[in-house]
Amino acid sequence: MNAKEISPVVKRGKFITFEGIDGAGKSTHIAGVAELVRSHGLSVVSTREPGGTPLGEKLRELLLHEAMHLETEALLMFAARREHLVQVIEPALARGEWVVCDRFSDATYAYQGGGRGLDKRKFAELEQWVHGHLQPDLTFLFDLAPAVAGERIAAQGRELDRFEQEQADFHDRVRQAYLERAASAPERIHVINAGQTLVDIKKQVEETVINYCL
C-alpha cells in the first residue's frame, strides 16, 4: 500500500447536550448551536431523547403518555438510549460529525432519580452499562424556577405530557437533581440562567461552544 492509499485519520466529532426542566427554553437554542457549528464547515446531527431512532420514538410515546413503574420507566429510557447510541450518536461521532442532542443521561438522573426517587446506585449501574465509555463533551443546563417554567408551558396552550402534568414538588426535585449533577461535573456541565433574555442566552451559549469546542 502506497501513501496515497492510506486513509486519513478522521477526527472524532464533539457531543453536545442540552438539559433543563420542561419549559426552561433549551430547545430554542439547539438549532442555533447546530448552525454555529455548520458555519465552521462541520457536519452536525441534531437529535433528541427519548427518541432519535424509529424504535426510540415509539418508546418516547410510551414514556411520555403511559403510566408505568419507576424502574420500568428508567429501563425504557436507557433502552432507547442504547439504541440511540448504537444507531445514531456513536456512528456520527466516528465519522467526525458533531452531535447536538436534546437531553441525555443527565435527564434520567434528574427526572427518574430526583423526580421519581430512583436509587442512585441503580442509575449509576445503568449509565455504566449503557455508555460507561462515553459522556457528552459539553452540556448546557438551562436553569429556571419551576413556577416560571410552568407559566411558559401554560402560555403555549398545548396538551401536556405526563411529566409536565406532575405537581410542583416533582419539578422542584428535578431542578435540584440537575444542579446536583452539574456540581459533580463542572468541567462538562455549564449552568445557564434561563431567566435571561434570548439574546443574552444565545451569546453565552455560543461563546461557550467556541471556547470549549471550536
C-alpha positions, 0 to 999 in steps of 0.5 A, spaced: 500 500 500 502 506 497 501 513 501 496 515 497 492 509 499 492 510 506 486 513 509 486 519 513 485 519 520 478 522 521 477 526 527 472 524 532 466 529 532 464 533 539 457 531 543 453 536 545 447 536 550 442 540 552 438 539 559 433 543 563 426 542 566 420 542 561 419 549 559 426 552 561 427 554 553 433 549 551 430 547 545 430 554 542 437 554 542 439 547 539 438 549 532 442 555 533 448 551 536 447 546 530 448 552 525 454 555 529 457 549 528 455 548 520 458 555 519 465 552 521 464 547 515 462 541 520 457 536 519 452 536 525 446 531 527 441 534 531 437 529 535 433 528 541 431 523 547 427 519 548 427 518 541 432 519 535 431 512 532 424 509 529 424 504 535 426 510 540 420 514 538 415 509 539 418 508 546 418 516 547 410 515 546 410 510 551 414 514 556 411 520 555 403 518 555 403 511 559 403 510 566 408 505 568 413 503 574 419 507 576 424 502 574 420 500 568 420 507 566 428 508 567 429 501 563 425 504 557 429 510 557 436 507 557 433 502 552 432 507 547 438 510 549 442 504 547 439 504 541 440 511 540 447 510 541 448 504 537 444 507 531 445 514 531 450 518 536 456 513 536 456 512 528 456 520 527 461 521 532 466 516 528 465 519 522 467 526 525 460 529 525 458 533 531 452 531 535 447 536 538 442 532 542 436 534 546 437 531 553 441 525 555 443 521 561 443 527 565 435 527 564 434 520 567 438 522 573 434 528 574 427 526 572 427 518 574 432 519 580 430 526 583 423 526 580 421 519 581 426 517 587 430 512 583 436 509 587 442 512 585 446 506 585 441 503 580 442 509 575 449 509 576 449 501 574 445 503 568 449 509 565 455 504 566 452 499 562 449 503 557 455 508 555 460 507 561 465 509 555 462 515 553 459 522 556 457 528 552 463 533 551 459 539 553 452 540 556 448 546 557 443 546 563 438 551 562 436 553 569 429 556 571 424 556 577 419 551 576 413 556 577 416 560 571 417 554 567 410 552 568 407 559 566 411 558 559 408 551 558 401 554 560 402 560 555 403 555 549 396 552 550 398 545 548 396 538 551 401 536 556 405 530 557 405 526 563 411 529 566 409 536 565 402 534 568 406 532 575 405 537 581 410 542 583 414 538 588 416 533 582 419 539 578 422 542 584 426 535 585 428 535 578 431 542 578 435 540 584 437 533 581 440 537 575 444 542 579 446 536 583 449 533 577 452 539 574 456 540 581 459 533 580 461 535 573 463 542 572 468 541 567 462 538 562 456 541 565 455 549 564 449 552 568 445 557 564 440 562 567 434 561 563 431 567 566 435 571 561 433 574 555 434 570 548 439 574 546 443 574 552 442 566 552 444 565 545 451 569 546 453 565 552 451 559 549 455 560 543 461 563 546 461 557 550 461 552 544 467 556 541 471 556 547 470 549 549 469 546 542 471 550 536 
